[in-house]
Amino acid sequence: MTVNKSFITLFKCFVPLAFVALLLCASSANAQRKELPEEWDMSHMVMWGMGASVAPQWSFGITYGQVRILGWYVSAYTGTGYHFNGDYELDRSNRPMGDYPLAEDRFNGTTSKARFSITGGMLFRTVKPLWFYVGTGYSYRSVVYNTYGGYWLKSQANSYSSVAIEGGLIYNFRRVVISAGFSTIGFSYVDGRLGVGFTF
């Protein structure tokens, strides 16, 4: 799957701007909150998270939601790599595909591991102050190797693009929230995720 580079750049710029926008919007809504029964009086939640896999690969993101007994959330994560596509692709035996121009080219040791995901889901309070969350969305990962010839080669064996499925737990202690969970790309790739934030 080809990912448009302009979209990726826009996505990475959106994440830090979303930090500020979500805080301003949620703060305004909190100031206007009316007294409601407990099951309907929703608290706003903002968390900053980090993902890691055994590959290893790291990703970072933000989660915003509203929680009480039931709730919802949306989440966006991105990695540190910037090559989502290569000049050519490698088959599952790590051989260049197509009309590759350099028959004797070799990898130079530089690797780009790109990652992003957009998900959303539901929150359920199991026992106070613990929530269980489950969600789905879209997730992408690519591994691209650089060669001495100056080309970037995308590994089919280590790159994935599919439906994201995630789940985990969120613990609330005096309005500080800590989360631990997992996220998969079509059950072909899995990373663990930790987050910390607050409710208001």
N, C-alpha and C positions, 0 to 999 in steps of 0.2 A: 504494500500500500504506500502511495506517495503522499507525504504530508507537505502542504504548502509552507514555504519558509516564512512568508509574510505573516501567516496565521500563527506560527510558533512564536515569532518575535512579538506579535501583539499579545499573545497569551502570557508570555513572560513579563511583559510590561504591566499587564492587567493585575497580576497577583499582588505586587506591593501597593498599587493604587487601591485595590479592594480592601486592604487592611484599614486604610483611613476612611474610605467610603462606608464600610460596614459599621465601623465604630460611631461615625457621625449619625447615620440613620438609626442605629439601634439606640443611641443616647437620646435622640429626639423622641423616639417612640416610647422609651422608658419614662420620660418626663411627662408624657400625656397619658400614662396608664391609669385606668380607673380601677376601683375596688371591684373584684370579681370573685366568685367561688374558687376554691383552690384548684379544682380540676380544669379551670379555664384561664386562670391567671398565669400566663406564660412568661418565663424568664428568658432573656436573650443570652446567648452563649457565643463566645468567640474563642477559638483555640488556634494556636500555632503548632504545626506538627512536623515530624521528621519520619521518613521511611527508610528502611534498609533491607537489603537482601544478602544472601550468602554469596552473590556473584563476585565481589561485593559491588553494590550500587546504592547511592544515596539520593533521596528526593526530599523536597521541603514544600510545605503548603499551609493553607488556612482553611478553617472550618467555621461556618456560621450556622446557627440554628436557634430554635425556640423550644424550650423544654419545660415540662412540669411532670404530670403523670404520663402523658403522651407528648410527643414532640416530633420535630422534623429537622433536617440539616442539609446543607449543601457544602461541598468540599472541592478544592482545586489544588493539585500538586504538580510540581515540575522538578526536573532534575538539573544537574549541572552541565551535562553534555549539550552540545549545540548542533551536531550533525545527525539529523533525523533520517537523511537519505545519503546514499553514496553515489559516486560517479558510475560505479558498477556494483553488481551483487555477487556474493559468494554462494555457491551451492552448499549443501549440508556436509560435503567433504572438504569445504574451505578452498574450493577451486573457483577462479573467476568465471562468471557466466557471460555469454555473448561474445562480441568481437573485441576482446581485451587486447590493447595494442602492445603490451610488454610481456613477452613470453617468459622472461627470466626475472621478473620483478619480485621483490621480497617485502615483507612487512618490516617497518622500521621501529616498532614497539609503541607507537602512539595510538591510543584507542579513545574513541568518543562513545560514551554511554548516555544516551538521551532517554528521557522519561517524562510523560505527563499523563494526568488523568483528571476527569471531571465526573463527580459522582453526587448522588443525593439519596436520602433515605429517611427511615423512621427511627425514633427513639422511644423506648419503653422503660419506665421505671419498674424495676423488679422488686428490690427492697430498698427503702430509703437509707442512704443517699446514692444508690447505684442504678445506673441506666445501662440497658443493652441497646446497641445500635446495629442496624443492618441496612445496606444500601446497594445500589447498582449504578452503572453509568458506562462511560467509555474510557479505555485505558490503552496506552501505547508505550512500547519500549523498543529502542534500536541500539545495536552495537555495530560500530563502524570502525574499521581499521585503516590506518594510513600506511602507504608504501614508500619505498625509496624513490619510486618514479613520480611521486607527487599525487597519486590517486587515493581516493577514499572508497573503500570496499565494504558494503553492508553485508553483515552475516545473517543469512536466512535462518540458521540454526539457533541463533540467540536473540532474534528480534520477533516481537509479538505485537499484534493489534487485534483487540477483541473487546467483548463486553467485560466490564469490571464488576466483580462481586466482592463485597467487603463486610466485615462485622467486627464487633469488639465490645468492650465495656468502658463506661465513663464513670469516674468517681467524683463526687462533689463534696468538698470540705470547706465550709464557710465561704461559699461563692468562688472558691478556687477549684477548677476542674482538671482532672488528669485522665487521659485516655490511653488504652492499649488495645491493639487489634491487628488485623491483617487485611491485605487487599490482593486480589488475584487478577490476572489477565486471562480470562477464559480457563482458569485452573491450570494453565501451562506455565505461568510464572507467578511467584508469590513473594511479597515483601511484608515485613512487620512494620507497624506504625505506632509511634508514641506521640502524644500531644499534651500540651498544657495551656490553660487559659483561665477564663473567669466568666461568671454569669452576673447579670445585673438587671 
